[in-house]
Amino acid sequence: MLAYIVRRLLLIIPTLLGIMVINFLIVQAAPGGPIEQVIAQLEGTAVDATARIGGSSGGDLQSQAPSAGGGDAASRYRGAQGLPPEFIEQLEREFGFDKPLHERFLLMIGNYLAFDFGTSYFRDTRVIDLVIDKLPVSISLGLWTTLITYLVSIPLGIRKAVRDGSRFDVWSSAVVIVGYAIPSFLFAVLLIVMFAGGRYFDLFPLRGLFSDNWADLPWWRQVLDYFWHLALPVAAMVVGGFAGLTMLTKNSFIEEINKQYVTTARAKGLGEGRVLYGHVFRNAMLIVVAGFPGAFVGILFTGALLIEVIFSLDGLGLLGFEAAINRDYPVMFGTLYFFTLLGLIMNLVGDLTYVAVDPRIDFEARRT
């Protein structure tokens, strides 16, 4: 097993490098880079997200931007006509674009190896500080959504498998299908209308992760306040996520229940509970439990953008969206590097979880 872990860790290096190269080239080829963003701010044509986040780069340069001139440097960027080449070259030096493409990439990767992700172009804050500041929101949403989804889906899926074709299976399947069909952001709007002062009841807060006086509350009220704020956003995310896991659990159990070893165990006189939880459970839950690390990472970093926007939760999803809109390359590539590395490690953890659930699995016997 140790040799397998070492091989997988070594495989992370070229995989991560390949992902970074592809994304770096794609982003560099896309129009509307950081220099165009600054020019748009100076001309007052920036999009809303950029104008809302706009910070030191645009503001500091606005007073320095001449109103006339032109040249080859200005012609390389959309909207730069009329600006002197010296001003454009100054922007290029500030953003590091005065270096060749390959040199910028190698410099970026070298810094990332030391976990130096640089400073945001438009926030004037270190990327690592931005990520740490947003992590509590995303971890809260991802962790509780994943845990509740598993705690609901696994027992429900087992119950549906045991009572396959029964009235309970039929009506619960209808509920699962409806939950799966409703997008999480639409359900979030419904929850706000119903329970957050939208029209009917005003039982839950509409924004933020804590109340304004959270620091002054006793610890037990701080815990209650925390879950009070999380109730609606987590509920919205769970509704959209439990359907697939429920059906996966049910199908896995049905497949195992119909196998020969289950018939043999019953023929030997074992009780239904012993057969189900002593034999079937370990095999059926293998794919379900082993997928937990990947599911958590997926919900943590990709599944909460609209929920964060709707409930005014300033997390990693919103940070990544705003960085993409503003072409904030240090934030984009820094978070991509960190989250890709975390995802690759979680894939390895998922494989190790297979072994923990079923020790009969031997990855050493496989050629990787």
ABEGO torsion letter per residue (X at the ends): XAAAAAAAAAAAAAAAAAAAAAAAAAAAABBGBAAAAAAAAAAGABBAAAAAABBAAAAAAAAABBABEEEAAAAABBGABGBBAAAAAAAAAAAGAABBAAAAAAAAAAAAAAGBAEBBAAAGBBAAAAAAAAAAAAAAAAAAAAAAAAAAAAAAAAAAAAABGBAAAAAAAAAAAAAAABBAAAAAAAAAAAAAGAAABBABBABEABBAAAAABBAAAAAAAAAAAAAAAAAAAAAAAAAAAAAAAAAAAAAAAABAAAAAAAAAGBBAAAAAAAAAAAAAAAAAAAAAAAAAAAAAAAAAAAAAAAAGBBBAAAAAAAAAAAGBAAAAAAAAAAAAAAAAAAAAAAAAAAAAABAABBAAABBX
